[in-house]
Amino acid sequence: LLCGVASIIEAARLATIQPAGGNGYELLAIGAVVIGGTSLFGGEGNVVATLIGAIIETTIRNGLNILGVNAFWQYVVNGGVIIAAVAVDQLKRRL
């Protein structure tokens, strides 16, 4: 339901609908959840922590846009942040 609402808002914002218009958003969503502290290996999530993760993810993305970083390198940075968050999660699980 919320995905449908978000797609309607995005279509209204862009004033057009493209079949591939949402490509790349899934990586941002995974990044927000992992940065928020939800483990990819099972466990419980927290809505507030996921919201904080989304804010961090958006801040990083906006900062890279302001700096004029190429979209390819933005995905590389996003992947690095996800890998770092998973590594921190694994370290916390082992301790």
N, CA, C and O atoms as a GROMACS GRO file, in nm:
protein
  380
    1LEU      N    1   0.082  -0.119   0.000
    1LEU     CA    2   0.000   0.000   0.000
    1LEU      C    3   0.087   0.125   0.000
    1LEU      O    4   0.065   0.216  -0.080
    2LEU      N    5   0.185   0.131   0.090
    2LEU     CA    6   0.270   0.249   0.097
    2LEU      C    7   0.356   0.266  -0.027
    2LEU      O    8   0.389   0.378  -0.066
    3CYS      N    9   0.393   0.155  -0.089
    3CYS     CA   10   0.470   0.162  -0.213
    3CYS      C   11   0.386   0.227  -0.323
    3CYS      O   12   0.437   0.307  -0.402
    4GLY      N   13   0.259   0.193  -0.329
    4GLY     CA   14   0.169   0.254  -0.427
    4GLY      C   15   0.151   0.402  -0.403
    4GLY      O   16   0.151   0.481  -0.497
    5VAL      N   17   0.137   0.441  -0.276
    5VAL     CA   18   0.124   0.583  -0.242
    5VAL      C   19   0.252   0.658  -0.280
    5VAL      O   20   0.245   0.767  -0.336
    6ALA      N   21   0.367   0.599  -0.250
    6ALA     CA   22   0.494   0.663  -0.285
    6ALA      C   23   0.510   0.677  -0.435
    6ALA      O   24   0.562   0.778  -0.482
    7SER      N   25   0.465   0.579  -0.511
    7SER     CA   26   0.478   0.588  -0.657
    7SER      C   27   0.386   0.696  -0.713
    7SER      O   28   0.422   0.763  -0.809
    8ILE      N   29   0.268   0.714  -0.655
    8ILE     CA   30   0.179   0.821  -0.700
    8ILE      C   31   0.240   0.957  -0.669
    8ILE      O   32   0.234   1.048  -0.752
    9ILE      N   33   0.299   0.972  -0.552
    9ILE     CA   34   0.365   1.098  -0.517
    9ILE      C   35   0.483   1.125  -0.609
    9ILE      O   36   0.502   1.238  -0.653
   10GLU      N   37   0.561   1.023  -0.638
   10GLU     CA   38   0.677   1.039  -0.727
   10GLU      C   39   0.632   1.075  -0.868
   10GLU      O   40   0.695   1.159  -0.933
   11ALA      N   41   0.526   1.013  -0.917
   11ALA     CA   42   0.474   1.046  -1.050
   11ALA      C   43   0.422   1.189  -1.055
   11ALA      O   44   0.440   1.258  -1.155
   12ALA      N   45   0.358   1.233  -0.948
   12ALA     CA   46   0.310   1.371  -0.944
   12ALA      C   47   0.426   1.470  -0.937
   12ALA      O   48   0.420   1.577  -0.997
   13ARG      N   49   0.531   1.433  -0.866
   13ARG     CA   50   0.648   1.521  -0.854
   13ARG      C   51   0.718   1.536  -0.988
   13ARG      O   52   0.761   1.646  -1.024
   14LEU      N   53   0.732   1.427  -1.062
   14LEU     CA   54   0.803   1.429  -1.190
   14LEU      C   55   0.713   1.466  -1.307
   14LEU      O   56   0.762   1.495  -1.415
   15ALA      N   57   0.582   1.464  -1.286
   15ALA     CA   58   0.483   1.493  -1.391
   15ALA      C   59   0.492   1.397  -1.508
   15ALA      O   60   0.456   1.431  -1.620
   16THR      N   61   0.541   1.277  -1.482
   16THR     CA   62   0.550   1.173  -1.584
   16THR      C   63   0.561   1.037  -1.516
   16THR      O   64   0.593   1.028  -1.397
   17ILE      N   65   0.535   0.933  -1.592
   17ILE     CA   66   0.550   0.797  -1.540
   17ILE      C   67   0.640   0.720  -1.636
   17ILE      O   68   0.611   0.711  -1.755
   18GLN      N   69   0.748   0.664  -1.583
   18GLN     CA   70   0.841   0.584  -1.661
   18GLN      C   71   0.848   0.445  -1.599
   18GLN      O   72   0.848   0.432  -1.477
   19PRO      N   73   0.855   0.339  -1.681
   19PRO     CA   74   0.863   0.203  -1.625
   19PRO      C   75   0.985   0.180  -1.537
   19PRO      O   76   0.979   0.105  -1.440
   20ALA      N   77   1.095   0.244  -1.570
   20ALA     CA   78   1.219   0.226  -1.493
   20ALA      C   79   1.245   0.345  -1.402
   20ALA      O   80   1.360   0.371  -1.366
   21GLY      N   81   1.141   0.416  -1.364
   21GLY     CA   82   1.158   0.538  -1.286
   21GLY      C   83   1.208   0.515  -1.145
   21GLY      O   84   1.267   0.606  -1.086
   22GLY      N   85   1.188   0.398  -1.088
   22GLY     CA   86   1.228   0.372  -0.951
   22GLY      C   87   1.354   0.289  -0.938
   22GLY      O   88   1.387   0.243  -0.828
   23ASN      N   89   1.425   0.268  -1.048
   23ASN     CA   90   1.548   0.188  -1.040
   23ASN      C   91   1.648   0.256  -0.949
   23ASN      O   92   1.671   0.376  -0.958
   24GLY      N   93   1.706   0.178  -0.861
   24GLY     CA   94   1.805   0.230  -0.767
   24GLY      C   95   1.748   0.260  -0.630
   24GLY      O   96   1.824   0.269  -0.533
   25TYR      N   97   1.616   0.274  -0.618
   25TYR     CA   98   1.557   0.304  -0.488
   25TYR      C   99   1.565   0.184  -0.394
   25TYR      O  100   1.568   0.200  -0.272
   26GLU      N  101   1.568   0.064  -0.451
   26GLU     CA  102   1.573  -0.054  -0.364
   26GLU      C  103   1.705  -0.060  -0.287
   26GLU      O  104   1.708  -0.102  -0.171
   27LEU      N  105   1.814  -0.018  -0.350
   27LEU     CA  106   1.943  -0.015  -0.280
   27LEU      C  107   1.941   0.089  -0.169
   27LEU      O  108   1.997   0.066  -0.062
   28LEU      N  109   1.878   0.203  -0.195
   28LEU     CA  110   1.867   0.305  -0.091
   28LEU      C  111   1.782   0.256   0.026
   28LEU      O  112   1.813   0.286   0.142
   29ALA      N  113   1.677   0.181  -0.003
   29ALA     CA  114   1.591   0.128   0.103
   29ALA      C  115   1.667   0.026   0.188
   29ALA      O  116   1.657   0.027   0.311
   30ILE      N  117   1.742  -0.061   0.123
   30ILE     CA  118   1.822  -0.160   0.197
   30ILE      C  119   1.926  -0.089   0.282
   30ILE      O  120   1.948  -0.125   0.397
   31GLY      N  121   1.989   0.012   0.225
   31GLY     CA  122   2.089   0.090   0.300
   31GLY      C  123   2.029   0.157   0.422
   31GLY      O  124   2.090   0.156   0.529
   32ALA      N  125   1.911   0.215   0.408
   32ALA     CA  126   1.847   0.282   0.522
   32ALA      C  127   1.815   0.184   0.633
   32ALA      O  128   1.834   0.214   0.750
   33VAL      N  129   1.768   0.066   0.596
   33VAL     CA  130   1.733  -0.036   0.696
   33VAL      C  131   1.857  -0.088   0.767
   33VAL      O  132   1.857  -0.105   0.889
   34VAL      N  133   1.963  -0.114   0.691
   34VAL     CA  134   2.086  -0.168   0.750
   34VAL      C  135   2.155  -0.063   0.837
   34VAL      O  136   2.203  -0.095   0.945
   35ILE      N  137   2.160   0.062   0.789
   35ILE     CA  138   2.219   0.168   0.870
   35ILE      C  139   2.138   0.188   0.998
   35ILE      O  140   2.194   0.222   1.102
   36GLY      N  141   2.008   0.166   0.989
   36GLY     CA  142   1.922   0.178   1.107
   36GLY      C  143   1.942   0.069   1.210
   36GLY      O  144   1.889   0.078   1.321
   37GLY      N  145   2.018  -0.033   1.176
   37GLY     CA  146   2.051  -0.135   1.274
   37GLY      C  147   1.981  -0.268   1.258
   37GLY      O  148   2.004  -0.358   1.338
   38THR      N  149   1.897  -0.283   1.157
   38THR     CA  150   1.832  -0.411   1.134
   38THR      C  151   1.932  -0.507   1.072
   38THR      O  152   1.997  -0.473   0.973
   39SER      N  153   1.944  -0.625   1.127
   39SER     CA  154   2.039  -0.724   1.078
   39SER      C  155   1.986  -0.791   0.952
   39SER      O  156   1.868  -0.823   0.943
   40LEU      N  157   2.074  -0.811   0.856
   40LEU     CA  158   2.037  -0.884   0.735
   40LEU      C  159   2.030  -1.034   0.759
   40LEU      O  160   1.984  -1.109   0.673
   41PHE      N  161   2.075  -1.078   0.875
   41PHE     CA  162   2.080  -1.219   0.906
   41PHE      C  163   1.971  -1.260   1.004
   41PHE      O  164   1.985  -1.361   1.074
   42GLY      N  165   1.865  -1.184   1.010
   42GLY     CA  166   1.754  -1.215   1.098
   42GLY      C  167   1.756  -1.126   1.220
   42GLY      O  168   1.859  -1.072   1.259
   43GLY      N  169   1.643  -1.112   1.278
   43GLY     CA  170   1.632  -1.027   1.396
   43GLY      C  171   1.519  -0.929   1.379
   43GLY      O  172   1.440  -0.938   1.286
   44GLU      N  173   1.512  -0.836   1.470
   44GLU     CA  174   1.404  -0.739   1.470
   44GLU      C  175   1.455  -0.603   1.427
   44GLU      O  176   1.570  -0.567   1.448
   45GLY      N  177   1.365  -0.529   1.365
   45GLY     CA  178   1.396  -0.393   1.326
   45GLY      C  179   1.326  -0.293   1.415
   45GLY      O  180   1.241  -0.329   1.496
   46ASN      N  181   1.363  -0.170   1.400
   46ASN     CA  182   1.306  -0.062   1.478
   46ASN      C  183   1.269   0.050   1.381
   46ASN      O  184   1.353   0.093   1.302
   47VAL      N  185   1.146   0.096   1.386
   47VAL     CA  186   1.099   0.196   1.291
   47VAL      C  187   1.175   0.327   1.308
   47VAL      O  188   1.213   0.389   1.209
   48VAL      N  189   1.197   0.369   1.430
   48VAL     CA  190   1.267   0.495   1.455
   48VAL      C  191   1.411   0.486   1.406
   48VAL      O  192   1.462   0.580   1.344
   49ALA      N  193   1.477   0.373   1.432
   49ALA     CA  194   1.614   0.356   1.386
   49ALA      C  195   1.621   0.351   1.233
   49ALA      O  196   1.715   0.403   1.174
   50THR      N  197   1.522   0.290   1.170
   50THR     CA  198   1.517   0.288   1.024
   50THR      C  199   1.496   0.428   0.969
   50THR      O  200   1.554   0.463   0.866
   51LEU      N  201   1.415   0.508   1.035
   51LEU     CA  202   1.395   0.647   0.994
   51LEU      C  203   1.526   0.725   1.006
   51LEU      O  204   1.558   0.805   0.918
   52ILE      N  205   1.599   0.703   1.112
   52ILE     CA  206   1.729   0.768   1.128
   52ILE      C  207   1.825   0.720   1.020
   52ILE      O  208   1.902   0.800   0.965
   53GLY      N  209   1.822   0.592   0.988
   53GLY     CA  210   1.904   0.539   0.879
   53GLY      C  211   1.868   0.603   0.745
   53GLY      O  212   1.957   0.631   0.664
   54ALA      N  213   1.739   0.625   0.722
   54ALA     CA  214   1.696   0.690   0.597
   54ALA      C  215   1.744   0.834   0.592
   54ALA      O  216   1.784   0.883   0.486
   55ILE      N  217   1.742   0.903   0.705
   55ILE     CA  218   1.792   1.041   0.709
   55ILE      C  219   1.941   1.044   0.682
   55ILE      O  220   1.989   1.131   0.608
   56ILE      N  221   2.016   0.951   0.740
   56ILE     CA  222   2.160   0.944   0.715
   56ILE      C  223   2.187   0.914   0.568
   56ILE      O  224   2.273   0.977   0.506
   57GLU      N  225   2.115   0.819   0.513
   57GLU     CA  226   2.131   0.780   0.372
   57GLU      C  227   2.101   0.898   0.280
   57GLU      O  228   2.174   0.923   0.184
   58THR      N  229   1.994   0.971   0.309
   58THR     CA  230   1.956   1.086   0.227
   58THR      C  231   2.058   1.198   0.240
   58THR      O  232   2.089   1.265   0.142
   59THR      N  233   2.112   1.218   0.360
   59THR     CA  234   2.213   1.321   0.380
   59THR      C  235   2.339   1.289   0.300
   59THR      O  236   2.397   1.379   0.238
   60ILE      N  237   2.381   1.164   0.301
   60ILE     CA  238   2.498   1.124   0.223
   60ILE      C  239   2.472   1.145   0.075
   60ILE      O  240   2.558   1.199   0.004
   61ARG      N  241   2.356   1.103   0.028
   61ARG     CA  242   2.323   1.117  -0.115
   61ARG      C  243   2.316   1.264  -0.156
   61ARG      O  244   2.367   1.302  -0.262
   62ASN      N  245   2.252   1.348  -0.074
   62ASN     CA  246   2.243   1.490  -0.106
   62ASN      C  247   2.380   1.556  -0.104
   62ASN      O  248   2.410   1.641  -0.188
   63GLY      N  249   2.463   1.518  -0.008
   63GLY     CA  250   2.598   1.573  -0.002
   63GLY      C  251   2.679   1.538  -0.126
   63GLY      O  252   2.752   1.622  -0.179
   64LEU      N  253   2.667   1.414  -0.172
   64LEU     CA  254   2.738   1.374  -0.293
   64LEU      C  255   2.684   1.447  -0.415
   64LEU      O  256   2.760   1.482  -0.506
   65ASN      N  257   2.553   1.471  -0.419
   65ASN     CA  258   2.496   1.549  -0.530
   65ASN      C  259   2.546   1.692  -0.529
   65ASN      O  260   2.578   1.747  -0.635
   66ILE      N  261   2.554   1.753  -0.412
   66ILE     CA  262   2.604   1.890  -0.402
   66ILE      C  263   2.749   1.898  -0.445
   66ILE      O  264   2.790   1.996  -0.508
   67LEU      N  265   2.827   1.796  -0.413
   67LEU     CA  266   2.968   1.793  -0.453
   67LEU      C  267   2.985   1.761  -0.601
   67LEU      O  268   3.096   1.773  -0.654
   68GLY      N  269   2.878   1.720  -0.668
   68GLY     CA  270   2.885   1.689  -0.811
   68GLY      C  271   2.946   1.554  -0.842
   68GLY      O  272   3.004   1.534  -0.949
   69VAL      N  273   2.933   1.460  -0.749
   69VAL     CA  274   2.988   1.326  -0.769
   69VAL      C  275   2.902   1.251  -0.870
   69VAL      O  276   2.779   1.259  -0.866
   70ASN      N  277   2.967   1.178  -0.959
   70ASN     CA  278   2.900   1.099  -1.061
   70ASN      C  279   2.808   0.995  -0.995
   70ASN      O  280   2.836   0.946  -0.886
   71ALA      N  281   2.697   0.962  -1.062
   71ALA     CA  282   2.599   0.867  -1.007
   71ALA      C  283   2.662   0.730  -0.982
   71ALA      O  284   2.626   0.663  -0.885
   72PHE      N  285   2.755   0.688  -1.067
   72PHE     CA  286   2.822   0.559  -1.047
   72PHE      C  287   2.893   0.557  -0.912
   72PHE      O  288   2.882   0.460  -0.837
   73TRP      N  289   2.967   0.663  -0.882
   73TRP     CA  290   3.042   0.668  -0.757
   73TRP      C  291   2.949   0.685  -0.637
   73TRP      O  292   2.985   0.646  -0.526
   74GLN      N  293   2.832   0.743  -0.659
   74GLN     CA  294   2.735   0.750  -0.550
   74GLN      C  295   2.688   0.610  -0.511
   74GLN      O  296   2.671   0.581  -0.392
   75TYR      N  297   2.668   0.523  -0.610
   75TYR     CA  298   2.631   0.384  -0.580
   75TYR      C  299   2.746   0.311  -0.512
   75TYR      O  300   2.723   0.227  -0.425
   76VAL      N  301   2.869   0.342  -0.550
   76VAL     CA  302   2.985   0.279  -0.485
   76VAL      C  303   2.990   0.320  -0.338
   76VAL      O  304   3.012   0.237  -0.251
   77VAL      N  305   2.971   0.449  -0.311
   77VAL     CA  306   2.971   0.497  -0.173
   77VAL      C  307   2.856   0.433  -0.095
   77VAL      O  308   2.875   0.392   0.020
   78ASN      N  309   2.739   0.425  -0.156
   78ASN     CA  310   2.624   0.363  -0.090
   78ASN      C  311   2.652   0.217  -0.057
   78ASN      O  312   2.620   0.170   0.052
   79GLY      N  313   2.712   0.145  -0.150
   79GLY     CA  314   2.748   0.006  -0.125
   79GLY      C  315   2.851  -0.007  -0.014
   79GLY      O  316   2.844  -0.098   0.067
   80GLY      N  317   2.947   0.086  -0.011
   80GLY     CA  318   3.047   0.085   0.095
   80GLY      C  319   2.985   0.109   0.232
   80GLY      O  320   3.025   0.048   0.330
   81VAL      N  321   2.888   0.199   0.237
   81VAL     CA  322   2.819   0.226   0.363
   81VAL      C  323   2.741   0.103   0.409
   81VAL      O  324   2.740   0.070   0.527
   82ILE      N  325   2.677   0.034   0.315
   82ILE     CA  326   2.603  -0.088   0.349
   82ILE      C  327   2.699  -0.195   0.400
   82ILE      O  328   2.671  -0.261   0.500
   83ILE      N  329   2.812  -0.213   0.332
   83ILE     CA  330   2.910  -0.312   0.376
   83ILE      C  331   2.963  -0.278   0.514
   83ILE      O  332   2.979  -0.367   0.598
   84ALA      N  333   2.991  -0.150   0.540
   84ALA     CA  334   3.039  -0.109   0.671
   84ALA      C  335   2.934  -0.134   0.779
   84ALA      O  336   2.967  -0.178   0.889
   85ALA      N  337   2.807  -0.108   0.749
   85ALA     CA  338   2.700  -0.130   0.847
   85ALA      C  339   2.684  -0.279   0.877
   85ALA      O  340   2.662  -0.316   0.992
   86VAL      N  341   2.695  -0.364   0.775
   86VAL     CA  342   2.686  -0.508   0.797
   86VAL      C  343   2.806  -0.557   0.878
   86VAL      O  344   2.792  -0.643   0.964
   87ALA      N  345   2.925  -0.501   0.851
   87ALA     CA  346   3.045  -0.540   0.926
   87ALA      C  347   3.031  -0.502   1.073
   87ALA      O  348   3.067  -0.580   1.162
   88VAL      N  349   2.979  -0.382   1.100
   88VAL     CA  350   2.957  -0.340   1.238
   88VAL      C  351   2.855  -0.431   1.306
   88VAL      O  352   2.872  -0.467   1.423
   89ASP      N  353   2.751  -0.469   1.234
   89ASP     CA  354   2.650  -0.560   1.289
   89ASP      C  355   2.712  -0.694   1.324
   89ASP      O  356   2.682  -0.750   1.429
   90GLN      N  357   2.798  -0.745   1.238
   90GLN     CA  358   2.863  -0.874   1.266
   90GLN      C  359   2.957  -0.864   1.386
   90GLN      O  360   2.965  -0.957   1.466
   91LEU      N  361   3.027  -0.751   1.398
   91LEU     CA  362   3.115  -0.733   1.514
   91LEU      C  363   3.034  -0.728   1.644
   91LEU      O  364   3.075  -0.782   1.746
   92LYS      N  365   2.918  -0.662   1.639
   92LYS     CA  366   2.833  -0.655   1.758
   92LYS      C  367   2.778  -0.792   1.794
   92LYS      O  368   2.764  -0.824   1.912
   93ARG      N  369   2.748  -0.874   1.694
   93ARG     CA  370   2.694  -1.008   1.721
   93ARG      C  371   2.799  -1.098   1.784
   93ARG      O  372   2.766  -1.184   1.866
   94ARG      N  373   2.925  -1.080   1.747
   94ARG     CA  374   3.032  -1.166   1.800
   94ARG      C  375   3.074  -1.126   1.940
   94ARG      O  376   3.130  -1.208   2.013
   95LEU      N  377   3.050  -1.002   1.978
   95LEU     CA  378   3.092  -0.957   2.111
   95LEU      C  379   2.991  -0.982   2.215
   95LEU      O  380   3.013  -0.949   2.331
   0.00000   0.00000   0.00000
